[in-house]
Amino acid sequence: MIRALFVSFTLLASPAIAQDGHRADDEHEHDEHVAEASGIRAIHAWANATDASTALVYVEIENGSDTTVTLIGAETEIAANAEIVGLENTSGELRYTAIPALPIPAGAGMVFAPNGLAIALSGLSGALVQGDHFDLELEFEDIHLDLEVEIESASATQHSHAGHNH
């Protein structure tokens, strides 16, 4: 557990992962790429197409509230298990390590992206097919966000809509 906490604090200190939050135009409040509650926003949720029993979900989370919020888990009907993970280098070997809780400071954002943070799904009930989507719930201590996760190509390295504002 100490190793997982160390990984999460290391990721928080990284400017590529923890960023100053930004507020997008309010006209996109109900966009299917955006989930929002109590000042917490999740945008651009995506996963790679796969026929394996595991997959990684990536998403951008913005904490527009005035307090730190803590992501404690995720859940989806298409997988037996969903957990927060971070990529870790252990003796020269890269592997994903579970992170039991991930604090996101007020006014900051967290980017879940390949080779960094992700939501690891295991025990998938079927293949993830490019162009499809599925529902995922992010669990914070006092807030739950329901997202729609888009399935990109198996070789995608970012969401197909990355770079545009919501």
SULMOWO-V935650 format. One record per backbone hydrogen bond with DSSP energy under -1.0 kcal/mol. NH is the residue of the N-H (numbers start at 0). CO is the residue of the C=O. Records with the same first field share a line. If there is no record, write none. Layout:
NH = CO  CO
This chain:
4 = 0
5 = 1
6 = 2
7 = 3
8 = 4
9 = 5
10 = 6
11 = 7
12 = 8
16 = 13
17 = 13
18 = 108
20 = 106
27 = 24
28 = 25
30 = 27
33 = 30
34 = 41
36 = 39
39 = 36
40 = 61
41 = 34
42 = 59
43 = 32
45 = 57
46 = 149
48 = 151
49 = 127
54 = 120
56 = 118
57 = 45
59 = 42
60 = 109
61 = 40
62 = 107
63 = 38
68 = 103
70 = 101
71 = 138
72 = 138
74 = 136
79 = 121
80 = 121
82 = 119
84 = 117
85 = 96
86 = 115
87 = 94
89 = 92
92 = 89
94 = 87
96 = 85
98 = 83
101 = 70
103 = 68
106 = 62
107 = 104
108 = 18
109 = 60
110 = 16
111 = 58
115 = 112
117 = 84
118 = 56
119 = 82
120 = 54
121 = 80
123 = 52
124 = 77
127 = 49
130 = 150
131 = 128
133 = 148
135 = 146
136 = 74
137 = 144
138 = 72
139 = 142
140 = 69
144 = 137
146 = 135
148 = 133
149 = 44
150 = 131
151 = 46
155 = 152
161 = 158
163 = 160
